[in-house]
Amino acid sequence: MVRNNDKTNFYVLGLHNSGTNLTQKIFSDNKNFKFNGLYLWKHRPLLRQHDLDTIEKNMTSNKNFILIITMRDIFTWIKSMKKKIYETNWNKHINSKIDFKCCNDHFKFDSIVHLYESTCNSHKELKKIYPNRVFFCNYYDMICPQKGYEYYCKLCHDIGKIPNSECSFKKILSRKSKSHGNSVSNNIEAMKKMKISLPDDEILLVQKLQSNIKK
């Protein structure tokens, strides 16, 4: 946690379609925070040693630097990735192999579930290394019309900063968070889409793959 009278430099990490752009906008709008660029692509799985070295360099050189990592449940995330595959190469079948291109690097996974779990696990390991400087942000908790602002305030409190006003927060939620991809118009539309998940047979397959990964 940084001192409350210091501006906190932050960078956002997370899977595609996990709310990275929205999270960046929300915290950049707060005068107590300053977005800090990092020589690391935000959607990249942290599976290479040089990724950890880059983060360590920033953590060491800037004591007011934190990472905010966005999260989203695997079922709605996979559904969104089927609509736009971004830098992935796969046939949109749950158990098919997938290539993920990251600038001059690329990763190969046994399935979309393996991509999700590997990335999330790399984020969890980062939290273990920097427990007081890595913070998780759940996409659907943040955009919830009833409790989103409360969730945001708690996250700011955990970081050690004063949150923006509820009016400013909801103003950001009422707009598109990005101009590329299939961005929703506002948080209400996003919450409605959350209710549309994968077919039952695909949910069972995802759960089976997750179980095998954790063995």
TILUM-473870 format. One record per residue (C-alpha): residue in three letters; chain; x, y, z. Coordinates in steps of 0.25 Angstrom, whole numbers, plus 2048, in hexadecimal, padded with zeros to 3 digits. Layout:
% TILUM-473870
{node 'ALA'; 'A'; {X; Y; Z}}
...
//
This chain:
% TILUM-473870
{node 'MET'; 'A'; {800; 800; 800}}
{node 'VAL'; 'A'; {805; 80E; 7FD}}
{node 'ARG'; 'A'; {804; 81A; 805}}
{node 'ASN'; 'A'; {7F7; 821; 803}}
{node 'ASN'; 'A'; {7FD; 82F; 800}}
{node 'ASP'; 'A'; {805; 829; 7F4}}
{node 'LYS'; 'A'; {800; 827; 7E6}}
{node 'THR'; 'A'; {7FF; 818; 7E3}}
{node 'ASN'; 'A'; {805; 814; 7D6}}
{node 'PHE'; 'A'; {7FD; 808; 7D0}}
{node 'TYR'; 'A'; {7FD; 7FE; 7C4}}
{node 'VAL'; 'A'; {7F2; 7F5; 7C1}}
{node 'LEU'; 'A'; {7F3; 7E6; 7BD}}
{node 'GLY'; 'A'; {7E9; 7DC; 7B9}}
{node 'LEU'; 'A'; {7E3; 7D3; 7AE}}
{node 'HIS'; 'A'; {7DC; 7D8; 7A2}}
{node 'ASN'; 'A'; {7CE; 7DC; 7A5}}
{node 'SER'; 'A'; {7D0; 7DD; 7B4}}
{node 'GLY'; 'A'; {7CE; 7EC; 7B6}}
{node 'THR'; 'A'; {7DC; 7F1; 7B5}}
{node 'ASN'; 'A'; {7D8; 7FD; 7AD}}
{node 'LEU'; 'A'; {7CD; 801; 7B6}}
{node 'THR'; 'A'; {7D6; 7FF; 7C2}}
{node 'GLN'; 'A'; {7E0; 808; 7BD}}
{node 'LYS'; 'A'; {7D6; 813; 7BA}}
{node 'ILE'; 'A'; {7D0; 812; 7C8}}
{node 'PHE'; 'A'; {7DD; 813; 7CF}}
{node 'SER'; 'A'; {7E3; 81D; 7C5}}
{node 'ASP'; 'A'; {7D7; 826; 7C8}}
{node 'ASN'; 'A'; {7DB; 827; 7D7}}
{node 'LYS'; 'A'; {7E6; 832; 7DA}}
{node 'ASN'; 'A'; {7EC; 829; 7E4}}
{node 'PHE'; 'A'; {7F0; 81F; 7D9}}
{node 'LYS'; 'A'; {7F9; 820; 7CD}}
{node 'PHE'; 'A'; {7FA; 816; 7C2}}
{node 'ASN'; 'A'; {808; 811; 7C0}}
{node 'GLY'; 'A'; {80C; 80A; 7B3}}
{node 'LEU'; 'A'; {814; 7FD; 7B4}}
{node 'TYR'; 'A'; {81C; 7F6; 7AA}}
{node 'LEU'; 'A'; {813; 7EA; 7AB}}
{node 'TRP'; 'A'; {806; 7E7; 7A3}}
{node 'LYS'; 'A'; {7FA; 7E8; 7AD}}
{node 'HIS'; 'A'; {7F4; 7DB; 7A7}}
{node 'ARG'; 'A'; {800; 7D3; 7A7}}
{node 'PRO'; 'A'; {801; 7C6; 7B0}}
{node 'LEU'; 'A'; {80D; 7C8; 7BA}}
{node 'LEU'; 'A'; {813; 7BB; 7B6}}
{node 'ARG'; 'A'; {821; 7C0; 7B2}}
{node 'GLN'; 'A'; {82C; 7C4; 7BC}}
{node 'HIS'; 'A'; {82F; 7D1; 7B5}}
{node 'ASP'; 'A'; {820; 7D5; 7B8}}
{node 'LEU'; 'A'; {823; 7D4; 7C7}}
{node 'ASP'; 'A'; {830; 7DB; 7C5}}
{node 'THR'; 'A'; {829; 7E7; 7BE}}
{node 'ILE'; 'A'; {81F; 7E7; 7CA}}
{node 'GLU'; 'A'; {829; 7E6; 7D4}}
{node 'LYS'; 'A'; {831; 7F2; 7CE}}
{node 'ASN'; 'A'; {825; 7FB; 7CF}}
{node 'MET'; 'A'; {821; 7F6; 7DD}}
{node 'THR'; 'A'; {830; 7F9; 7E2}}
{node 'SER'; 'A'; {832; 807; 7DB}}
{node 'ASN'; 'A'; {824; 80C; 7DE}}
{node 'LYS'; 'A'; {81F; 809; 7EC}}
{node 'ASN'; 'A'; {811; 810; 7E9}}
{node 'PHE'; 'A'; {80F; 806; 7DD}}
{node 'ILE'; 'A'; {804; 7FC; 7DE}}
{node 'LEU'; 'A'; {7FD; 7F2; 7D5}}
{node 'ILE'; 'A'; {7EE; 7F1; 7D3}}
{node 'ILE'; 'A'; {7EA; 7E3; 7CD}}
{node 'THR'; 'A'; {7DC; 7E2; 7C7}}
{node 'MET'; 'A'; {7D5; 7D5; 7C9}}
{node 'ARG'; 'A'; {7C8; 7CF; 7C2}}
{node 'ASP'; 'A'; {7C1; 7C1; 7C4}}
{node 'ILE'; 'A'; {7C6; 7B7; 7BA}}
{node 'PHE'; 'A'; {7B8; 7B4; 7B4}}
{node 'THR'; 'A'; {7B4; 7C2; 7AF}}
{node 'TRP'; 'A'; {7C3; 7C4; 7AB}}
{node 'ILE'; 'A'; {7C3; 7B9; 7A2}}
{node 'LYS'; 'A'; {7B6; 7BD; 79C}}
{node 'SER'; 'A'; {7BC; 7CB; 799}}
{node 'MET'; 'A'; {7C9; 7C5; 793}}
{node 'LYS'; 'A'; {7C0; 7BD; 789}}
{node 'LYS'; 'A'; {7BB; 7CA; 784}}
{node 'LYS'; 'A'; {7C8; 7D0; 782}}
{node 'ILE'; 'A'; {7D5; 7C8; 783}}
{node 'TYR'; 'A'; {7DF; 7D3; 783}}
{node 'GLU'; 'A'; {7ED; 7CE; 782}}
{node 'THR'; 'A'; {7E9; 7BF; 784}}
{node 'ASN'; 'A'; {7E8; 7B5; 77A}}
{node 'TRP'; 'A'; {7DE; 7AA; 77D}}
{node 'ASN'; 'A'; {7D2; 7A3; 777}}
{node 'LYS'; 'A'; {7C9; 7A8; 782}}
{node 'HIS'; 'A'; {7C7; 79A; 788}}
{node 'ILE'; 'A'; {7C9; 799; 797}}
{node 'ASN'; 'A'; {7D3; 78E; 797}}
{node 'SER'; 'A'; {7DB; 792; 78A}}
{node 'LYS'; 'A'; {7E9; 796; 78A}}
{node 'ILE'; 'A'; {7EB; 7A5; 78A}}
{node 'ASP'; 'A'; {7F7; 7AE; 786}}
{node 'PHE'; 'A'; {7F8; 7BC; 78D}}
{node 'LYS'; 'A'; {801; 7C6; 786}}
{node 'CYS'; 'A'; {807; 7D1; 78E}}
{node 'CYS'; 'A'; {810; 7DB; 786}}
{node 'ASN'; 'A'; {81C; 7D3; 782}}
{node 'ASP'; 'A'; {819; 7C7; 78B}}
{node 'HIS'; 'A'; {80E; 7BD; 78B}}
{node 'PHE'; 'A'; {808; 7B3; 795}}
{node 'LYS'; 'A'; {802; 7A5; 792}}
{node 'PHE'; 'A'; {7F7; 7A0; 79B}}
{node 'ASP'; 'A'; {7EF; 793; 79B}}
{node 'SER'; 'A'; {7E2; 79A; 79B}}
{node 'ILE'; 'A'; {7DC; 7A8; 79E}}
{node 'VAL'; 'A'; {7DA; 7A3; 7AC}}
{node 'HIS'; 'A'; {7E9; 7A0; 7AE}}
{node 'LEU'; 'A'; {7EB; 7AF; 7A9}}
{node 'TYR'; 'A'; {7E2; 7B4; 7B3}}
{node 'GLU'; 'A'; {7E7; 7AC; 7BE}}
{node 'SER'; 'A'; {7F6; 7AE; 7BB}}
{node 'THR'; 'A'; {7F4; 7BD; 7BA}}
{node 'CYS'; 'A'; {7EC; 7BE; 7C7}}
{node 'ASN'; 'A'; {7F6; 7B5; 7CE}}
{node 'SER'; 'A'; {801; 7BE; 7CA}}
{node 'HIS'; 'A'; {7FA; 7CA; 7D0}}
{node 'LYS'; 'A'; {7F8; 7C3; 7DD}}
{node 'GLU'; 'A'; {807; 7C0; 7DE}}
{node 'LEU'; 'A'; {809; 7CF; 7DB}}
{node 'LYS'; 'A'; {800; 7D2; 7E7}}
{node 'LYS'; 'A'; {808; 7C8; 7F0}}
{node 'ILE'; 'A'; {815; 7D0; 7EC}}
{node 'TYR'; 'A'; {80F; 7DE; 7EE}}
{node 'PRO'; 'A'; {804; 7DC; 7F8}}
{node 'ASN'; 'A'; {802; 7EB; 7FB}}
{node 'ARG'; 'A'; {804; 7F0; 7ED}}
{node 'VAL'; 'A'; {7FC; 7E7; 7E4}}
{node 'PHE'; 'A'; {7ED; 7E8; 7E5}}
{node 'PHE'; 'A'; {7E2; 7E0; 7DE}}
{node 'CYS'; 'A'; {7D6; 7E7; 7D8}}
{node 'ASN'; 'A'; {7C9; 7DF; 7D4}}
{node 'TYR'; 'A'; {7C3; 7E4; 7C8}}
{node 'TYR'; 'A'; {7B5; 7E1; 7CB}}
{node 'ASP'; 'A'; {7B6; 7E6; 7DA}}
{node 'MET'; 'A'; {7BB; 7F3; 7D5}}
{node 'ILE'; 'A'; {7B0; 7F5; 7CB}}
{node 'CYS'; 'A'; {7A4; 7F0; 7D3}}
{node 'PRO'; 'A'; {79A; 7FC; 7D4}}
{node 'GLN'; 'A'; {797; 7F9; 7E2}}
{node 'LYS'; 'A'; {7A4; 7F6; 7E9}}
{node 'GLY'; 'A'; {7AF; 7FA; 7DF}}
{node 'TYR'; 'A'; {7B2; 808; 7E5}}
{node 'GLU'; 'A'; {7B3; 801; 7F3}}
{node 'TYR'; 'A'; {7BD; 7F7; 7ED}}
{node 'TYR'; 'A'; {7C5; 802; 7E6}}
{node 'CYS'; 'A'; {7C6; 809; 7F4}}
{node 'LYS'; 'A'; {7CB; 7FD; 7FB}}
{node 'LEU'; 'A'; {7D5; 7FB; 7F0}}
{node 'CYS'; 'A'; {7DA; 809; 7F2}}
{node 'HIS'; 'A'; {7DA; 807; 801}}
{node 'ASP'; 'A'; {7E3; 7FA; 7FF}}
{node 'ILE'; 'A'; {7ED; 802; 7F7}}
{node 'GLY'; 'A'; {7ED; 80E; 801}}
{node 'LYS'; 'A'; {7E6; 818; 7F8}}
{node 'ILE'; 'A'; {7D9; 821; 7F8}}
{node 'PRO'; 'A'; {7CF; 81D; 7EE}}
{node 'ASN'; 'A'; {7C9; 826; 7E4}}
{node 'SER'; 'A'; {7BA; 82A; 7E6}}
{node 'GLU'; 'A'; {7AF; 821; 7E2}}
{node 'CYS'; 'A'; {7AA; 82A; 7D7}}
{node 'SER'; 'A'; {7B8; 82A; 7D1}}
{node 'PHE'; 'A'; {7B9; 81B; 7D2}}
{node 'LYS'; 'A'; {7AB; 818; 7CC}}
{node 'LYS'; 'A'; {7AE; 822; 7C1}}
{node 'ILE'; 'A'; {7B9; 819; 7BC}}
{node 'LEU'; 'A'; {7B1; 80D; 7BD}}
{node 'SER'; 'A'; {7A6; 813; 7B4}}
{node 'ARG'; 'A'; {7AF; 814; 7A8}}
{node 'LYS'; 'A'; {7B7; 80B; 79F}}
{node 'SER'; 'A'; {7C4; 807; 7A5}}
{node 'LYS'; 'A'; {7CB; 804; 798}}
{node 'SER'; 'A'; {7CA; 807; 789}}
{node 'HIS'; 'A'; {7CF; 7FA; 784}}
{node 'GLY'; 'A'; {7C9; 7EC; 785}}
{node 'ASN'; 'A'; {7BA; 7EA; 788}}
{node 'SER'; 'A'; {7B9; 7F3; 794}}
{node 'VAL'; 'A'; {7AC; 7F5; 79B}}
{node 'SER'; 'A'; {7A6; 803; 79C}}
{node 'ASN'; 'A'; {7A5; 803; 7AB}}
{node 'ASN'; 'A'; {7A6; 7FB; 7B8}}
{node 'ILE'; 'A'; {797; 7F8; 7B7}}
{node 'GLU'; 'A'; {798; 7F1; 7AA}}
{node 'ALA'; 'A'; {7A5; 7E9; 7AF}}
{node 'MET'; 'A'; {79D; 7E4; 7BB}}
{node 'LYS'; 'A'; {792; 7DF; 7B2}}
{node 'LYS'; 'A'; {79C; 7D8; 7A9}}
{node 'MET'; 'A'; {7A1; 7D1; 7B6}}
{node 'LYS'; 'A'; {794; 7C9; 7B7}}
{node 'ILE'; 'A'; {797; 7C3; 7AA}}
{node 'SER'; 'A'; {7A1; 7B8; 7AC}}
{node 'LEU'; 'A'; {7A6; 7AC; 7A5}}
{node 'PRO'; 'A'; {79E; 7A0; 7A1}}
{node 'ASP'; 'A'; {79D; 795; 7AC}}
{node 'ASP'; 'A'; {7A5; 78B; 7A5}}
{node 'GLU'; 'A'; {7B0; 795; 7A3}}
{node 'ILE'; 'A'; {7AF; 799; 7B2}}
{node 'LEU'; 'A'; {7B1; 78B; 7B6}}
{node 'LEU'; 'A'; {7BD; 789; 7AC}}
{node 'VAL'; 'A'; {7C4; 796; 7B2}}
{node 'GLN'; 'A'; {7C2; 791; 7C0}}
{node 'LYS'; 'A'; {7C8; 783; 7BC}}
{node 'LEU'; 'A'; {7D4; 78A; 7B6}}
{node 'GLN'; 'A'; {7D6; 793; 7C2}}
{node 'SER'; 'A'; {7D5; 787; 7CB}}
{node 'ASN'; 'A'; {7E0; 780; 7C3}}
{node 'ILE'; 'A'; {7E9; 78C; 7C3}}
{node 'LYS'; 'A'; {7E8; 78D; 7D3}}
{node 'LYS'; 'A'; {7EB; 77E; 7D5}}
//
